[in-house]
Amino acid sequence: ATSILQANEKIYEVMKPGSVLKSIDWNQLASNNPLEDSLAIAKLCDNRSYLLGVFDGHGGPACARVLAKRLLSYIAASLPSQHVSSLLLEQMTPTTEFRPEIESLYAHEFNQYHASVSHLRDTLSNDESQCSMDSTERALLTAFEAMDQQLSEEALAFLLGPEMSEILQRVPRWDWKPWWADAFPSRDKVLQLSTLSTAMSGAVATVAHISSNNLVIANTGDCQAVLGYLSEDGTWGALKLGKEHTSENPSEVERLYSEHPRSERDTVLRMDRLLGQLMPLRAFGDFRFKWPRHVLEKWVIPVLGESALPQNYKTPPYLSARPEIIKHTLSPRDKFVVIASDGLWDLLSPTQVVRLVGEHMSGRVALGPLTLPPGDVTLEEINKMLQQRREGLSKRPLDTNAATHLIRHALASTETGLDPDRLSELLSLPDDVVRLFRDDITIVVSYFDTDYLLKSLPQSNQE
């Protein structure tokens, strides 16, 4: 069981001084075969800022994999300080390698985006809803919406071929010129099938931008980010950063209703799902909830069948990738942030997750060698350190990786502690049964440097 749990775990230690992050733990456990979750972690070229993304796919892994490969670069290019494409970021997580035709397509698209992103920023900054946003918020919003638009245009280009220009006039789009007709044969089958599979699958996403003492979250769908902090009385507290975009979120339901005629109130949301089918109310891809009806009828149904057109499909688009933006200024009490797909949150509450990671922090210290601080140390101070170490040893976790620790407890926790038999059973279920008991789980745990956050406080607060 431990071998299975630890197969995909990674720990990244931040060695560069002057960074708000100390380390990042991540892990994934599959339920679907293939795994439909993806993740991406990258360091920006300033060596102090980070992007961390979790992508939960549905209808197959295609959309989530494409987002993990491409979205962080689009965000980095959208930030005003990013000018040189070759220095946008250093990817820490491996991404899917696609066929050469697809890799070439994505490279062309990114170059187009990077060349025109300044104009895009100016266009979006005129949006009244963005007047109060800072550059990081605008970059996240711009990149999310532009990425989804490009996924749409790529699929339409290779699905429709020469008829693409007529369709694009009816679909809101960014202000750059499509180049596909010159770059590739319009009906290339590899490109057609790949872009269409990405467009017809979907993915929700949570991306964090962490720089200095600023944490900015962009959330589309039902992944979650939760901040772990120490209260004044020394207990752990959990702060949810944003709400899931599902039917359980009243404001999200009202937003959906407001975008469609009152005559559709009984059909736009049925059985707590979008048009009776999709659980998240915001997502990338899923263009059968976004494209005009005649496009689905004329070009998509002949390829994918009648199921490609949802019932009561009257006033698209019904779905958007536009993210909710959440800002948080980090304080020395903030110790870590956990970003995870709903496979974790289905099993553990935010409070439980924060408590488990907090206890893991204490236990992990006990796993390492005892190190004394520089300078003179009194016997009393050494004795106190040994007592703390003894207490920590009693909480010593089985896993050095906090994400693995969370997965273990999500699967095996009972009222009396961890149940190894339950863990083995849940890890041994056959592929055709396991999805009934749990979802794919993807977790990223990022630890903040308390000393750095103390130094970033105004002098009066430090005193």
N, C-alpha and C positions, 0 to 999 in steps of 0.2 A: 504493500500500500504506500509506504513512504517513497519507494522508487518511482511509482506512478505520480505521486503528488509533486515530487521535486524535479520531474523530467524537464519542465519548461521554465524553471525559476531562474531569475537573474538578479544580481545586485550590482549597482553602479555606485562606486564611491567617488564623490566630487573632491578631487585633489587640488583644484585651483582655489587659491585664497581669494577672499572678497566675493564669495558666492552665497546667496541666501539658502541654497540647498546643501545639505551634508551628504545625503545618499538617496538612492531610489531603488526600491524593491519592486519586482513585478513577477507575475506568474499567470498561467492559463491552464484550465482544465476543460477538456472537450466533453460535450454530451452528444452534439450532432457529429456526424461523420460525413463530410469533413467539418471541422470546427468553423462556425460562422462568425465568431468574434475575431477582431484584430486589434492591435495596439501599435502606437508609434510614439517614440520618445526622441527628442532632438534638442541639441544645444545650438543656440543662435551664435552668429559670428562674433558677438561682443564677449563671448565666453562667460557671461554672467546671467544670461536669460535662457529660459527653458520653455519648451512646448511639450505637453504630455497629452496624448489622446487615446481614448478608448472608443471602439466602434463595434456596435452590436448588430450583426447582420440578420436579415430574415429573408426567406425565399431563396436561400443559398448564400454562399460566402462572397460572391463576386463583388458586390458594392462595397462591403466593409474592407476587403483587401485593396481595392482601388483607392479608397479614402486613406488607408494607412500609408499607402505609397505616395500619395500626391498632396493631401490637404495641408500638411504642415508646411510644405514648400510654398504653397499659395498664401498661407498666413504670413510667413516670413517675408515674402515679397511685398505684401501689403503694408508692412510696417514702414513708417517713413524713414527709419534709419538704415533700411536694407537696400543697398544700391547695386551690389555686384552679385550676379546670380550664382557664381561659383562659390561664394562665401556665405550663402544664405543660412545654412545650418549644417551641423554634423549629426547624422542620424545614428542613434545608438541601438536601435532595434532593426533586425533584418526585415526586408519587405519582399513581397512576392515578385519573382522575376517572370515577366510576361514574354510572349513571342516577340521577335525583333520588330515586326510590323506594329505591334501595340506599343512597345517601348518608343519607337520612332514617333508614333502619333502623340504620345504623352509628352515627349520632349518638345515637339512642335507647339503643342498647345500651351505648355508652360512658358515657352519663349514669347508667344503671342501675348499671354497674360502679363508677363513681367514687363514687356515693352509698353503696354497700355495701362498699367495699374495706376499710374499717377492720374491719368484722366478719369479712371473709375473712381478713385478716391474723391476727386473733385465733384464728380456727378453725384455720388452718394452723400457727400457732405452737405449738398443742397437739400437733402431729404429732411423735412422738419423733425421727423422722429429721431434724427441723429444729432441735432444741434447741440445737445448737452453731452455728447459722447467724446471721450478722449481718443487719441490716435490708436491705442491698442484695441479699444472696443470697436472702432470703425474697421480696423484691419480684420478682426475676427468676423464681423458681420459681412464685410465685403468678400472675404475669401470663402465663407460658407455658401453664400448665395451664388457667387461666380462659379464655384466648383460644381454645384448642382446644375447650373445652367449649362456648363460645358458637357457634363455627362449626358444631358438631354440632346444637345446639338450634335455630339459625336454619334449617338445612336441614330438620330434622325438622318444624319448625313449618309450613313452607310445602309440605312434601311430604305430611304426614299431615293437616293441618288440625285438625278437631275431635277426632280420635283421639290428638292429641299428648299429652294429660295422662296417658293410660294408659301410653304408651311411656316418658315421663319418669320414671315411678315405678320403672322397671326399669333406668334409666341413671343412674349416679352423677352428681350435678350440684351446682352451687353453690346457696346458700341465698337466691336472689332470685326474685321472682315473674315468670313469663313474662308479657309484656304484648302479644304480637303480635296476639292475637285482637281486642283493642280498637283497636290502632293501624292495622291493615291488613286487607283482605279475606283470609280464610284461604287461599284458593287463587289468589292473585294470580300470574299466570304469569311475569311478569318476576322477581319475588322468588323464585318456586319454581325457575326455571331457573338464576338467578344463584347462589343459595345452594347448590343441589345440585351445580353445576359446581365450586364451591369445595370442597365436602365430598368429592367423588369424586376430585378431583386431590389432590396433596399437596405438601409442601415441607419440607426440612430447614432448619435455621437456626443461625447463630452470632451472638450479640449480645454486645458488649463494653460495660460500664459503666466509664468512666474518670473518676475524681475524685481530686484531690490526688495522692498517690502510690499510690493503690489502683487496681488493674486487676482487674475481676471479669468472667469469661467465663461465659456460659450457652450450652451446646452441645446441640443435638438433631439427630442425624444425622451426615452425613459432610462438612460444611464444616469448615474448620480455621482456627485462629488460631495464629500463630507469632511469638514475640518475638525481635527482633534485638538483641544486646548485644555490647559490646566486652569481650573478655577482657583480663586483666592484661598479656598479651604483645602487645596491639594487634590480635589477629586477631578475626574475626567469629564469634560463636556463635549458634546457633539453639535456641530452647526451644519445643517444642510444648506448647500449652496445652490439654490434654485429648486424648482418643483418639476416633477415628471410631466411630460406632455401626453397625458392619457385622459380618459373619461372621468378619472377620479379627481382631476384638477378642475374645479368649477369655472375658474377664469379662462381656462383653455377651451372648455366646452362653449362658453359664451362667445369667445373669439370665433370659433368655428361657425356657430349659428349666425353670427353677425355678417359673415362673408357669403351667405347664401340666402335665397328667398325663404320667407316664413313657410311657404308651402312645402319646403323640404325638411322641416323640423323632425318629421317622423321617419325620415329615411337617411338623412346625412349621418346620423349616429344611431345604430341599431345594435342591440346586444352588447353595448359598451364598446363597439368597434366602429371605425370609420367605414361607412357604407356597409356595415355588417361584416367587415372582413379584417381590417387592420387595427391592431391594438394601439400603437403610437399615433398621435395626431400631428406629429411633425417628423419628417425623415428625409434623408437623401434618397435619390433614386425613386423607385415605385412610381414610374411615370404613367402607369395605367390609372393612377389617381390624379394626374396632372395634365396630360396631353389632351387636345381637343378630341371630341368623340369620333369625328370622321377620320382622324388619323388612326385611332385604335381599330375602327371598323375596316378601313381600307387596307392598312399595311400590317398591323400587329396581329389581328385575329387570324389571317391566313397563315401566319408563322406559328403562333402559340395556341390558337384555338379560341373558342367562345369565352372561356374563363378569363381571358385577358380584359374583358369589358365588364366592370362591376355593374350590378343591378342599380337602377335609379340614378344612372350617370347623366346628370342634366346640366350642371353649371360648373364645370371644372375651371381652374384647379381646386381640388379638395385638400391638397396636401402641400406643405411648404417645408423647405429646409432652413428657413430663417431661424437663427438661434436666439435664445434668451441669454442676455448678457448679465452676469453677476460680478460685482467688484467687491473686494475685501482688502482692507489694509492690514497687513500682518503685524502682530505685536509679539513681544517675547514670550507671552503665554501660549501662542499658537505653536504647536509642536510638529504637526504633520497634516497632510491632506490625502485622503483615500478616494481614488476614482475607480469605479467598477461598473461592469455591466449588471443588468438586473438579475443575472444568475446568482450573484452574491446577495443582493438586497431581498430576493425572494426568501432567503434562508436566515438572514441576520438583519436586525434593525441597525440604524446608524449608531445608536447608543452602545449596542453590543460590539459593533465593529471598532469603535473608538476605544472602548474599554480593553478589548483584546489586543489592539496594537499598543496601547499604553502599557499594559502588563508585559507585552513582548519586549518593549524597549528596556524595561527594568531587567528582564530575564536575559536579554542578549548581552547586556553589560557583563553579567556574571559568566558568560561563556568565554570571554577573552581574558588574557593575562592581566594581573593587577599591575597598574602603572601609577607611580607616584607623581604628583605635580612637580614642576620645577621649583628650585629654591629649597629653603629649609622647611622641614615638615616635623611637627611635634608628634610625640608618641600618642597623645590624645587624638590627634587628627588621623593618624594611621589606624588606631583602634576603631574610630568611627567608620572609616572606609571599610574595614574588615567586617564590621557588623552589617553595613549596608550590603556588602557582597554576600554575606551569609543569608540575608533575607532574600536577595536576588536569586541565589542558588535554589531556593525552595520554589521559585517561579520559573525556573529554567525551562525554556520551550524546547520541544523536539526539533523545531526548525529554526535555522538562523534567518531565514527569509520571512518577513512579516506577511507577505501575500500568501505564501504557502501555509503559514500559521492560520490565517483567516480561512482558507479553503478547508483545512483539516477540521477546524472547529465548526464551520458551516455544515459539514457533512456528518460529523461524529459527535457533536455536543448533545448531552442528555442532562437531566436534572442532577445526576450524580457524577457528572464529569464526562470525559471522552470515552466513547464506546468503540474499541478497536474492531469488534465484530460488525457493528453497523457500518463503519468506514469501509471495511473489506467488502461488505455486501454491496454498498452503493458504487464501489469502484469495479465491481465484477459483473454488473448488469449487462446483458447483451445489447447490441446497438439498437435493435428494434424495440427495446423496452425502456432504456435509460432515460429517454426524453420525457417519459411520463413522470419521472421522479425528480429530475433536476435539469437545469438549462446549462449551456456553456457558461463558464465563469472566467472573467478576465479582471485582474486587479492590478492597480499601480499605487504604491504607497511612497510618498515623497516626504522626507524628513527635513525640517527647517533647522538652520543654524541659529541657536538662541543667542550666541555671542554676537553674531552679525546683526541680528534684529535689535539687540540692546544698543549697539553702536549707532544704529540708524535712528534711534529715538532722539527727539530734541533734547538739548542739554538740561532744560528744566525738568523734563520727565525722568531723566536718568538720576537726577539728584533726589 
